[in-house]
Amino acid sequence: MNENSIPMVTITIDAKKPRLRIYKSTIHQMGDPKYVQLMINPENRRIALRGVDHHIPGQHEIRVDRQMANTEDCVDWYSTDLIAQLCSVFHEIKRGNSYNLSGILVANERAAFFDIGSMTLIEPNTGE
């Protein structure tokens, strides 16, 4: 990767489990924060992750378990309410399906930005 390229990152929205999967490489590229905040922008149709080192009350955030982040490939954020909110804001996210979103990393902001337009279906609901 040359110095002008922008690092690409991926997250998974699994509306079946229900969970948001944040990959270890993304967390490392964000500077190994203690917490990862989720921000949703319906107008711009974007989701952002931001690494922070202190809990901020009232925010959508998950504490990054250092032990898990060092041994697993990802950190899973299980939340029925969060997935329901994503489904209601972004109507193309259907319950029972899983999606990958590609985004860009802005390392100096410890953040990653994901455009809903980049979303690809990875596991369609088969009507189980």
Buried (B, 14 or more C-beta within 10 A) or exposed (E): EEEEEEBBBBBBBBBBBBBBBBBBBBBEBBEBBBBBBBBBEEEEBBBBBBBBEEEEEEEBBBEBEEEEBEEEEBBBBEBEEBBEBBBEBBEEBEEBBBBBBBBBBBEEEBBBBBBBEBBEEEBEEEEE
